[in-house]
Amino acid sequence: DTQSPTSTRLHTSAERVKVTRYGSAFNGRTMGCGGTFWTWRTDVIAVPLARNREFDCGEPLTIVGPCNVEECTVYGRRMDTCGGRPDNHFDLADEGLARVCLGVSTDMCYATLYRGH
């Protein structure tokens, strides 16, 4: 029986999502939920526009990458919305994406989303 590194802490179902880069062009800009975007932040998670109302600003979210261990896990918060993305597509800052997609890709990967930390 294999469990994700966060499964004992979370009481919600898991969802398979695609994660991609938020974009360094947004460095220094204010995000939709407040706070300033920087590529080095690992706590930034932007949700798809179609699911904007489903996730509260600041809601804690955990994303576990394909390696399914602590080293590829991000404990973040919903900080913004990513427009023009499909319903299962979430954006992370560069450092968060590098952590989640550890050893797989620097641009995107599939991961598991949990609500809460």
Secondary structure, 3 states (H helix, E strand, C coil): CCCCCCCCCCCCCCEEEEEEECCHHHCCCECCCCCECCCCCCCEEEEEHHHHHHCCCCCEEEEECCCCCHHHEEEEEEEEEECCCCCCEEEECHHHHHHHCCCCCCCEEEEEEEECC
